Amino acid sequence: MFHIVSGTWFRLQALAMKKRIAERTSDQELEDSKPRRIRADGQRKMSSILDAAMKVFATSGVDAPVREIAQKAGVGLGTVYRHFPRRSDLIVAVFRTQMDACADQARDLAGKYEPGEALARWMQRYMDFVATKRGLAAALHTGDPAYSALPGYFDKRLRPALETLLEAAVAAGVVRPGIEADELLRAVATLCHGPHGEEPVYARRMVELLVDGLRYGAKTRIDKSSTPDARRNRKAPAK
């Protein structure tokens, strides 16, 4: 009888211990999940702030009121300053994000289009990136050390992206050799400064002409009527 009771008692003890371990594990998992939920919530708010700042900077420049950005993001001023204590921190984060997106699109375009078309489309994408940088040049010359890494990051991300597309286009014979990526990046930035009120349309047209000029002296003659844009714009024959 003692052995039966003793055995039952040990089994009960073992079950109770397993239950306590399971409860502790469950409690720990709950506690561990809290930081993840907090981090996820914080990440969502930061993404909202960056997205709002991109739009506000594009229309009002980098000196736009932080309150305007907070309202557009749907967060309080304190949340903006918690993530970005200084205006320069927000500006740097926005432009690094946009540089990454622009650079990454080079790979996407290269996988979807022929080399010449991929290059032309990326040049327009880069033009869009540059055209929305109202007030950035002035900010870069304020001497704020927060901006010191931006030129290097630009060179690290955007120049290699264009070089890859340019080399592919030259290899395919649709762009003449001897063109430097740095020259094209500077040329597009210059072309973005058009007549007041006409900048986007003017810049887009000028970049189209620039890309057309790259084809002069290429090994292969480009039939522009066969490009995707030309095919989309071609009118359907009348029935």
Phi and psi restraints in degrees (value plus and minus 20) as a CYANA .aco file:
   2 PHE   PHI     -81.2   -41.2
   2 PHE   PSI     -60.7   -20.7
   3 HIS   PHI     -85.7   -45.7
   3 HIS   PSI     -56.9   -16.9
   4 ILE   PHI     -86.2   -46.2
   4 ILE   PSI     -68.2   -28.2
   5 VAL   PHI     -83.4   -43.4
   5 VAL   PSI     -63.4   -23.4
   6 SER   PHI     -81.0   -41.0
   6 SER   PSI     -63.5   -23.5
   7 GLY   PHI     -84.6   -44.6
   7 GLY   PSI     -61.8   -21.8
   8 THR   PHI     -83.1   -43.1
   8 THR   PSI     -60.9   -20.9
   9 TRP   PHI     -83.4   -43.4
   9 TRP   PSI     -62.9   -22.9
  10 PHE   PHI     -84.5   -44.5
  10 PHE   PSI     -57.9   -17.9
  11 ARG   PHI     -86.8   -46.8
  11 ARG   PSI     -60.4   -20.4
  12 LEU   PHI     -83.3   -43.3
  12 LEU   PSI     -60.7   -20.7
  13 GLN   PHI     -82.4   -42.4
  13 GLN   PSI     -61.8   -21.8
  14 ALA   PHI     -84.8   -44.8
  14 ALA   PSI     -62.4   -22.4
  15 LEU   PHI     -83.9   -43.9
  15 LEU   PSI     -61.6   -21.6
  16 ALA   PHI     -83.6   -43.6
  16 ALA   PSI     -59.4   -19.4
  17 MET   PHI     -85.5   -45.5
  17 MET   PSI     -63.0   -23.0
  18 LYS   PHI     -80.6   -40.6
  18 LYS   PSI     -60.2   -20.2
  19 LYS   PHI     -84.0   -44.0
  19 LYS   PSI     -63.3   -23.3
  20 ARG   PHI     -84.2   -44.2
  20 ARG   PSI     -59.3   -19.3
  21 ILE   PHI     -84.6   -44.6
  21 ILE   PSI     -62.8   -22.8
  22 ALA   PHI     -83.5   -43.5
  22 ALA   PSI     -61.0   -21.0
  23 GLU   PHI     -85.3   -45.3
  23 GLU   PSI     -61.6   -21.6
  24 ARG   PHI     -84.6   -44.6
  24 ARG   PSI     -60.8   -20.8
  25 THR   PHI     -83.0   -43.0
  25 THR   PSI     -62.9   -22.9
  26 SER   PHI     -83.3   -43.3
  26 SER   PSI     -63.6   -23.6
  27 ASP   PHI     -82.7   -42.7
  27 ASP   PSI     -60.4   -20.4
  28 GLN   PHI     -86.6   -46.6
  28 GLN   PSI     -60.9   -20.9
  29 GLU   PHI     -82.6   -42.6
  29 GLU   PSI     -57.5   -17.5
  30 LEU   PHI     -84.8   -44.8
  30 LEU   PSI     -63.0   -23.0
  31 GLU   PHI     -85.8   -45.8
  31 GLU   PSI     -60.9   -20.9
  32 ASP   PHI     -86.0   -46.0
  32 ASP   PSI     -50.0   -10.0
  33 SER   PHI     -94.4   -54.4
  33 SER   PSI     -42.8    -2.8
  34 LYS   PHI     -82.6   -42.6
  34 LYS   PSI     -68.8   -28.8
  35 PRO   PHI     -80.2   -40.2
  35 PRO   PSI     -56.3   -16.3
  36 ARG   PHI     -84.9   -44.9
  36 ARG   PSI     -61.0   -21.0
  37 ARG   PHI     -85.3   -45.3
  37 ARG   PSI     -60.3   -20.3
  38 ILE   PHI     -84.8   -44.8
  38 ILE   PSI     -63.6   -23.6
  39 ARG   PHI     -83.8   -43.8
  39 ARG   PSI     -62.0   -22.0
  40 ALA   PHI     -83.2   -43.2
  40 ALA   PSI     -61.9   -21.9
  41 ASP   PHI     -85.0   -45.0
  41 ASP   PSI     -61.9   -21.9
  42 GLY   PHI     -84.0   -44.0
  42 GLY   PSI     -58.4   -18.4
  43 GLN   PHI     -86.0   -46.0
  43 GLN   PSI     -59.7   -19.7
  44 ARG   PHI     -83.5   -43.5
  44 ARG   PSI     -62.7   -22.7
  45 LYS   PHI     -85.6   -45.6
  45 LYS   PSI     -60.3   -20.3
  46 MET   PHI     -84.9   -44.9
  46 MET   PSI     -59.8   -19.8
  47 SER   PHI     -83.3   -43.3
  47 SER   PSI     -59.5   -19.5
  48 SER   PHI     -84.0   -44.0
  48 SER   PSI     -60.8   -20.8
  49 ILE   PHI     -84.7   -44.7
  49 ILE   PSI     -65.0   -25.0
  50 LEU   PHI     -83.4   -43.4
  50 LEU   PSI     -63.5   -23.5
  51 ASP   PHI     -82.5   -42.5
  51 ASP   PSI     -63.9   -23.9
  52 ALA   PHI     -85.0   -45.0
  52 ALA   PSI     -61.6   -21.6
  53 ALA   PHI     -84.1   -44.1
  53 ALA   PSI     -59.6   -19.6
  54 MET   PHI     -77.1   -37.1
  54 MET   PSI     -66.0   -26.0
  55 LYS   PHI     -88.8   -48.8
  55 LYS   PSI     -61.6   -21.6
  56 VAL   PHI     -88.4   -48.4
  56 VAL   PSI     -62.8   -22.8
  57 PHE   PHI     -82.0   -42.0
  57 PHE   PSI     -55.9   -15.9
  58 ALA   PHI     -85.8   -45.8
  58 ALA   PSI     -52.4   -12.4
  59 THR   PHI    -119.1   -79.1
  59 THR   PSI     -54.7   -14.7
  60 SER   PHI    -134.8   -94.8
  60 SER   PSI     -25.5    14.5
  61 GLY   PHI      66.9   106.9
  61 GLY   PSI     150.9   190.9
  62 VAL   PHI     -93.5   -53.5
  62 VAL   PSI     -29.8    10.2
  63 ASP   PHI    -112.5   -72.5
  63 ASP   PSI     -10.9    29.1
  64 ALA   PHI     -79.7   -39.7
  64 ALA   PSI     128.0   168.0
  65 PRO   PHI     -79.8   -39.8
  65 PRO   PSI     117.5   157.5
  66 VAL   PHI     -83.4   -43.4
  66 VAL   PSI     -51.1   -11.1
  67 ARG   PHI     -80.1   -40.1
  67 ARG   PSI     -58.0   -18.0
  68 GLU   PHI     -83.5   -43.5
  68 GLU   PSI     -59.5   -19.5
  69 ILE   PHI     -87.2   -47.2
  69 ILE   PSI     -63.1   -23.1
  70 ALA   PHI     -81.9   -41.9
  70 ALA   PSI     -63.5   -23.5
  71 GLN   PHI     -83.2   -43.2
  71 GLN   PSI     -62.1   -22.1
  72 LYS   PHI     -87.4   -47.4
  72 LYS   PSI     -52.2   -12.2
  73 ALA   PHI    -102.0   -62.0
  73 ALA   PSI     -34.4     5.6
  74 GLY   PHI      56.0    96.0
  74 GLY   PSI       9.9    49.9
  75 VAL   PHI    -149.4  -109.4
  75 VAL   PSI     149.5   189.5
  76 GLY   PHI    -103.7   -63.7
  76 GLY   PSI     143.5   183.5
  77 LEU   PHI     -78.6   -38.6
  77 LEU   PSI     -58.7   -18.7
  78 GLY   PHI     -80.4   -40.4
  78 GLY   PSI     -56.8   -16.8
  79 THR   PHI     -85.9   -45.9
  79 THR   PSI     -60.7   -20.7
  80 VAL   PHI     -81.7   -41.7
  80 VAL   PSI     -67.5   -27.5
  81 TYR   PHI     -91.3   -51.3
  81 TYR   PSI     -45.1    -5.1
  82 ARG   PHI     -87.7   -47.7
  82 ARG   PSI     -60.2   -20.2
  83 HIS   PHI    -100.9   -60.9
  83 HIS   PSI     -55.5   -15.5
  84 PHE   PHI    -154.0  -114.0
  84 PHE   PSI      66.4   106.4
  85 PRO   PHI     -76.5   -36.5
  85 PRO   PSI     -53.5   -13.5
  86 ARG   PHI    -139.7   -99.7
  86 ARG   PSI     133.3   173.3
  87 ARG   PHI     -77.1   -37.1
  87 ARG   PSI     -60.8   -20.8
  88 SER   PHI     -81.5   -41.5
  88 SER   PSI     -52.9   -12.9
  89 ASP   PHI     -82.7   -42.7
  89 ASP   PSI     -60.7   -20.7
  90 LEU   PHI     -89.1   -49.1
  90 LEU   PSI     -63.4   -23.4
  91 ILE   PHI     -80.6   -40.6
  91 ILE   PSI     -65.8   -25.8
  92 VAL   PHI     -82.2   -42.2
  92 VAL   PSI     -64.2   -24.2
  93 ALA   PHI     -82.3   -42.3
  93 ALA   PSI     -61.5   -21.5
  94 VAL   PHI     -82.7   -42.7
  94 VAL   PSI     -68.0   -28.0
  95 PHE   PHI     -94.8   -54.8
  95 PHE   PSI     -49.4    -9.4
  96 ARG   PHI     -86.5   -46.5
  96 ARG   PSI     -60.7   -20.7
  97 THR   PHI     -82.7   -42.7
  97 THR   PSI     -63.2   -23.2
  98 GLN   PHI     -89.9   -49.9
  98 GLN   PSI     -55.9   -15.9
  99 MET   PHI     -84.2   -44.2
  99 MET   PSI     -61.1   -21.1
 100 ASP   PHI     -81.4   -41.4
 100 ASP   PSI     -65.1   -25.1
 101 ALA   PHI     -83.5   -43.5
 101 ALA   PSI     -62.0   -22.0
 102 CYS   PHI     -86.0   -46.0
 102 CYS   PSI     -64.7   -24.7
 103 ALA   PHI     -85.1   -45.1
 103 ALA   PSI     -62.5   -22.5
 104 ASP   PHI     -85.1   -45.1
 104 ASP   PSI     -48.5    -8.5
 105 GLN   PHI     -89.4   -49.4
 105 GLN   PSI     -41.5    -1.5
 106 ALA   PHI     -80.1   -40.1
 106 ALA   PSI     -62.9   -22.9
 107 ARG   PHI     -86.2   -46.2
 107 ARG   PSI     -60.6   -20.6
 108 ASP   PHI     -83.8   -43.8
 108 ASP   PSI     -64.4   -24.4
 109 LEU   PHI     -86.1   -46.1
 109 LEU   PSI     -58.2   -18.2
 110 ALA   PHI     -83.3   -43.3
 110 ALA   PSI     -50.0   -10.0
 111 GLY   PHI    -102.1   -62.1
 111 GLY   PSI     -35.2     4.8
 112 LYS   PHI    -127.1   -87.1
 112 LYS   PSI     -45.8    -5.8
 113 TYR   PHI    -147.5  -107.5
 113 TYR   PSI     144.4   184.4
 114 GLU   PHI     -84.5   -44.5
 114 GLU   PSI     135.7   175.7
 115 PRO   PHI     -72.2   -32.2
 115 PRO   PSI     -64.4   -24.4
 116 GLY   PHI     -85.7   -45.7
 116 GLY   PSI     -61.6   -21.6
 117 GLU   PHI     -89.0   -49.0
 117 GLU   PSI     -59.6   -19.6
 118 ALA   PHI     -81.9   -41.9
 118 ALA   PSI     -62.7   -22.7
 119 LEU   PHI     -83.1   -43.1
 119 LEU   PSI     -66.5   -26.5
 120 ALA   PHI     -81.6   -41.6
 120 ALA   PSI     -62.4   -22.4
 121 ARG   PHI     -88.0   -48.0
 121 ARG   PSI     -58.7   -18.7
 122 TRP   PHI     -89.0   -49.0
 122 TRP   PSI     -55.7   -15.7
 123 MET   PHI     -80.6   -40.6
 123 MET   PSI     -58.9   -18.9
 124 GLN   PHI     -88.3   -48.3
 124 GLN   PSI     -58.2   -18.2
 125 ARG   PHI     -83.8   -43.8
 125 ARG   PSI     -61.5   -21.5
 126 TYR   PHI     -85.8   -45.8
 126 TYR   PSI     -58.1   -18.1
 127 MET   PHI     -80.0   -40.0
 127 MET   PSI     -62.7   -22.7
 128 ASP   PHI     -80.3   -40.3
 128 ASP   PSI     -59.8   -19.8
 129 PHE   PHI     -82.6   -42.6
 129 PHE   PSI     -67.4   -27.4
 130 VAL   PHI     -88.8   -48.8
 130 VAL   PSI     -59.6   -19.6
 131 ALA   PHI     -84.6   -44.6
 131 ALA   PSI     -41.3    -1.3
 132 THR   PHI    -115.9   -75.9
 132 THR   PSI     -10.0    30.0
 133 LYS   PHI    -114.1   -74.1
 133 LYS   PSI      31.0    71.0
 134 ARG   PHI     -85.7   -45.7
 134 ARG   PSI     101.9   141.9
 135 GLY   PHI      67.5   107.5
 135 GLY   PSI     -25.4    14.6
 136 LEU   PHI     -87.7   -47.7
 136 LEU   PSI     -60.9   -20.9
 137 ALA   PHI     -77.5   -37.5
 137 ALA   PSI     -63.8   -23.8
 138 ALA   PHI     -85.2   -45.2
 138 ALA   PSI     -59.6   -19.6
 139 ALA   PHI     -84.1   -44.1
 139 ALA   PSI     -58.6   -18.6
 140 LEU   PHI     -84.8   -44.8
 140 LEU   PSI     -43.2    -3.2
 141 HIS   PHI    -119.1   -79.1
 141 HIS   PSI      -6.6    33.4
 142 THR   PHI    -100.3   -60.3
 142 THR   PSI     -33.6     6.4
 143 GLY   PHI      67.1   107.1
 143 GLY   PSI     -18.7    21.3
 144 ASP   PHI     -86.0   -46.0
 144 ASP   PSI     100.7   140.7
 145 PRO   PHI     -81.9   -41.9
 145 PRO   PSI     -36.9     3.1
 146 ALA   PHI     -82.5   -42.5
 146 ALA   PSI     -47.4    -7.4
 147 TYR   PHI    -109.4   -69.4
 147 TYR   PSI     -26.2    13.8
 148 SER   PHI     -81.7   -41.7
 148 SER   PSI     -48.5    -8.5
 149 ALA   PHI    -106.5   -66.5
 149 ALA   PSI     -31.4     8.6
 150 LEU   PHI     -82.7   -42.7
 150 LEU   PSI     -66.7   -26.7
 151 PRO   PHI     -79.1   -39.1
 151 PRO   PSI     -61.1   -21.1
 152 GLY   PHI     -85.6   -45.6
 152 GLY   PSI     -57.4   -17.4
 153 TYR   PHI     -89.0   -49.0
 153 TYR   PSI     -58.4   -18.4
 154 PHE   PHI     -77.2   -37.2
 154 PHE   PSI     -68.2   -28.2
 155 ASP   PHI     -85.6   -45.6
 155 ASP   PSI     -56.5   -16.5
 156 LYS   PHI     -90.4   -50.4
 156 LYS   PSI     -55.6   -15.6
 157 ARG   PHI    -117.8   -77.8
 157 ARG   PSI     -66.8   -26.8
 158 LEU   PHI    -106.3   -66.3
 158 LEU   PSI     -57.7   -17.7
 159 ARG   PHI     -82.6   -42.6
 159 ARG   PSI     -67.9   -27.9
 160 PRO   PHI     -81.9   -41.9
 160 PRO   PSI     -54.0   -14.0
 161 ALA   PHI     -81.8   -41.8
 161 ALA   PSI     -66.4   -26.4
 162 LEU   PHI     -89.7   -49.7
 162 LEU   PSI     -58.8   -18.8
 163 GLU   PHI     -78.1   -38.1
 163 GLU   PSI     -61.7   -21.7
 164 THR   PHI     -82.0   -42.0
 164 THR   PSI     -65.8   -25.8
 165 LEU   PHI     -87.0   -47.0
 165 LEU   PSI     -60.2   -20.2
 166 LEU   PHI     -86.1   -46.1
 166 LEU   PSI     -64.3   -24.3
 167 GLU   PHI     -82.9   -42.9
 167 GLU   PSI     -58.9   -18.9
 168 ALA   PHI     -85.9   -45.9
 168 ALA   PSI     -60.5   -20.5
 169 ALA   PHI     -87.2   -47.2
 169 ALA   PSI     -58.9   -18.9
 170 VAL   PHI     -86.1   -46.1
 170 VAL   PSI     -64.0   -24.0
 171 ALA   PHI     -82.1   -42.1
 171 ALA   PSI     -52.8   -12.8
 172 ALA   PHI    -100.6   -60.6
 172 ALA   PSI     -26.3    13.7
 173 GLY   PHI      58.7    98.7
 173 GLY   PSI      -2.0    38.0
 174 VAL   PHI    -124.0   -84.0
 174 VAL   PSI     -26.8    13.2
 175 VAL   PHI    -156.9  -116.9
 175 VAL   PSI     120.1   160.1
 176 ARG   PHI     -91.1   -51.1
 176 ARG   PSI     130.3   170.3
 177 PRO   PHI     -95.5   -55.5
 177 PRO   PSI     151.2   191.2
 178 GLY   PHI      68.2   108.2
 178 GLY   PSI      -7.2    32.8
 179 ILE   PHI    -123.3   -83.3
 179 ILE   PSI     111.5   151.5
 180 GLU   PHI    -114.2   -74.2
 180 GLU   PSI     120.4   160.4
 181 ALA   PHI     -80.6   -40.6
 181 ALA   PSI     -59.9   -19.9
 182 ASP   PHI     -79.3   -39.3
 182 ASP   PSI     -58.3   -18.3
 183 GLU   PHI     -83.7   -43.7
 183 GLU   PSI     -62.1   -22.1
 184 LEU   PHI     -88.5   -48.5
 184 LEU   PSI     -60.1   -20.1
 185 LEU   PHI     -81.5   -41.5
 185 LEU   PSI     -63.5   -23.5
 186 ARG   PHI     -88.1   -48.1
 186 ARG   PSI     -57.9   -17.9
 187 ALA   PHI     -83.3   -43.3
 187 ALA   PSI     -64.4   -24.4
 188 VAL   PHI     -84.5   -44.5
 188 VAL   PSI     -62.1   -22.1
 189 ALA   PHI     -80.3   -40.3
 189 ALA   PSI     -58.9   -18.9
 190 THR   PHI     -87.9   -47.9
 190 THR   PSI     -61.1   -21.1
 191 LEU   PHI     -88.0   -48.0
 191 LEU   PSI     -38.9     1.1
 192 CYS   PHI     -92.5   -52.5
 192 CYS   PSI     -33.2     6.8
 193 HIS   PHI    -114.7   -74.7
 193 HIS   PSI      61.0   101.0
 194 GLY   PHI    -121.6   -81.6
 194 GLY   PSI    -189.3  -149.3
 195 PRO   PHI     -77.2   -37.2
 195 PRO   PSI     122.0   162.0
 196 HIS   PHI     -76.8   -36.8
 196 HIS   PSI     109.7   149.7
 197 GLY   PHI      67.5   107.5
 197 GLY   PSI     -28.7    11.3
 198 GLU   PHI    -139.3   -99.3
 198 GLU   PSI     -10.7    29.3
 199 GLU   PHI     -73.0   -33.0
 199 GLU   PSI     -74.1   -34.1
 200 PRO   PHI     -82.4   -42.4
 200 PRO   PSI     -66.9   -26.9
 201 VAL   PHI     -86.8   -46.8
 201 VAL   PSI     -63.9   -23.9
 202 TYR   PHI     -81.4   -41.4
 202 TYR   PSI     -68.7   -28.7
 203 ALA   PHI     -82.6   -42.6
 203 ALA   PSI     -61.1   -21.1
 204 ARG   PHI     -81.4   -41.4
 204 ARG   PSI     -64.4   -24.4
 205 ARG   PHI     -85.5   -45.5
 205 ARG   PSI     -61.7   -21.7
 206 MET   PHI     -85.0   -45.0
 206 MET   PSI     -58.0   -18.0
 207 VAL   PHI     -87.9   -47.9
 207 VAL   PSI     -55.6   -15.6
 208 GLU   PHI     -80.2   -40.2
 208 GLU   PSI     -63.9   -23.9
 209 LEU   PHI     -85.8   -45.8
 209 LEU   PSI     -58.4   -18.4
 210 LEU   PHI     -81.0   -41.0
 210 LEU   PSI     -66.3   -26.3
 211 VAL   PHI     -84.5   -44.5
 211 VAL   PSI     -60.0   -20.0
 212 ASP   PHI     -78.3   -38.3
 212 ASP   PSI     -59.2   -19.2
 213 GLY   PHI     -85.4   -45.4
 213 GLY   PSI     -48.7    -8.7
 214 LEU   PHI     -86.3   -46.3
 214 LEU   PSI     -42.2    -2.2
 215 ARG   PHI    -100.4   -60.4
 215 ARG   PSI     -36.7     3.3
 216 TYR   PHI     -84.7   -44.7
 216 TYR   PSI     105.1   145.1
 217 GLY   PHI      67.6   107.6
 217 GLY   PSI     -16.5    23.5
 218 ALA   PHI     -92.3   -52.3
 218 ALA   PSI     140.3   180.3
 219 LYS   PHI     -88.7   -48.7
 219 LYS   PSI     -54.4   -14.4
 220 THR   PHI    -132.2   -92.2
 220 THR   PSI     113.5   153.5
 221 ARG   PHI     -97.2   -57.2
 221 ARG   PSI     111.5   151.5
 222 ILE   PHI    -109.6   -69.6
 222 ILE   PSI     106.0   146.0
 223 ASP   PHI    -111.4   -71.4
 223 ASP   PSI      76.7   116.7
 224 LYS   PHI     -87.6   -47.6
 224 LYS   PSI     -39.1     0.9
 225 SER   PHI     -90.5   -50.5
 225 SER   PSI     -32.8     7.2
 226 SER   PHI    -118.9   -78.9
 226 SER   PSI     -18.3    21.7
 227 THR   PHI     -93.2   -53.2
 227 THR   PSI     136.8   176.8
 228 PRO   PHI     -76.0   -36.0
 228 PRO   PSI     -60.9   -20.9
 229 ASP   PHI     -84.2   -44.2
 229 ASP   PSI     -61.0   -21.0
 230 ALA   PHI     -86.0   -46.0
 230 ALA   PSI     -59.1   -19.1
 231 ARG   PHI     -86.8   -46.8
 231 ARG   PSI     -57.1   -17.1
 232 ARG   PHI     -88.3   -48.3
 232 ARG   PSI     -55.4   -15.4
 233 ASN   PHI    -102.9   -62.9
 233 ASN   PSI     -33.5     6.5
 234 ARG   PHI     -88.3   -48.3
 234 ARG   PSI     111.7   151.7
 235 LYS   PHI     -92.5   -52.5
 235 LYS   PSI     124.4   164.4
 236 ALA   PHI     -92.2   -52.2
 236 ALA   PSI     122.3   162.3
 237 PRO   PHI     -83.5   -43.5
 237 PRO   PSI     124.2   164.2
 238 ALA   PHI     -91.6   -51.6
 238 ALA   PSI     120.7   160.7
